[in-house]
Amino acid sequence: MSDQQKLKWQPGKRDLIFLGIIAAVVLLLVLGTSERTTKAVPDDATHRAATSKAACMVCHGSAGIHPQPKGHTKADQCFQCHVQPKGWKGASR
């Protein structure tokens, strides 16, 4: 074997910077995947009876008494994010 084949790889400054960036990205991804924190649905008769998006939109539509905030998602499943009250009649998460 020649002398060049016996040399071991040693990380240089660029390699260490690259590994540091990879570690930072992985750390941000791990820390950024925590459980969503959305408002729970009030536990009252009106909200326990709501079983569809249409029922929610009666009050939470743009003309309702408590419209959704600007930037709220237009998803079709309100209870995919919001926690259902006890005794809710709709499908579970």
N, C-alpha and C positions, 0 to 999 in steps of 0.2 A: 504494500500500500504506500502511496505517496504521502507527503506531508500535508497536502491539501485535503485529502480524504480523511485524515485523522482529526482535523480541526472541528471543534464543536460549535454549534450556533449559539451566539450570545445576543440577546435582544439589545437593540440600539435605542436611541432616544425616540426616534419615530415609531418604533414598535411599542414602546411603553406608552406613548401618547395615544396611539390607536387602541391599545388594550384599555386604557383609562376611559376613552370615549365610549367604547363598547360597554364597559361596566356601568357607566353613568346612564346610558340608554336603558340597559336592563333594569337598573334600579328605579328609574322613572316609570317604566312600564309596570313594574311590580307594585310600586306605591300608588300609581294612578288607577289601578283596577279594584279599588275598594268598593264596598256596597254603596249603591245609590242612596242618597238621603232626600226623600221627597216628603211632602206633607201627607200625613195620614188623613183619611177621609173622616169627617166628623161622625160620631156614633149617635145618630138620631134617626127617627123613622123615615125621613125623606131620603137620606143617603143609604139606608139599609134597603129601601125599595128600588133604588136605581139599579137596573140590570143591563143597561146598554149605553152606548155613547150618546144616543139620541136623548135618553133620559137625563144624562149629565148636562147636555148642551141646552136644555130648557133654561137652566139657571146660569150655566157657565159659557154659553155662546156669546157672541159679540153684542147681542141685544139683551142679554140676561141681566139679572140683578147682581151677579158677581162674575163678570167675564174673566176668561183666562188672561194671564199677563202677556204682554208683548214678548214674542220670542218663544212662547210655549209650543211644544211639538204638536203637530196635527195628527198624531197617531190615532188609530181607531179603537184602541184598548186602553181606557182610562185606568183600569185596575192592573195593568201590566206594570205600572210605576207606583201608583198610589195604593197604600195598604187599605184593605177592606175592613169595615167595622165588623164587630162580632154579630153573628146572626144574619149576615148578608145573604141575599137570596140568589145572587148570580153565580157564575162559574168561579172556581178558585184559581189562583195564580198558577 
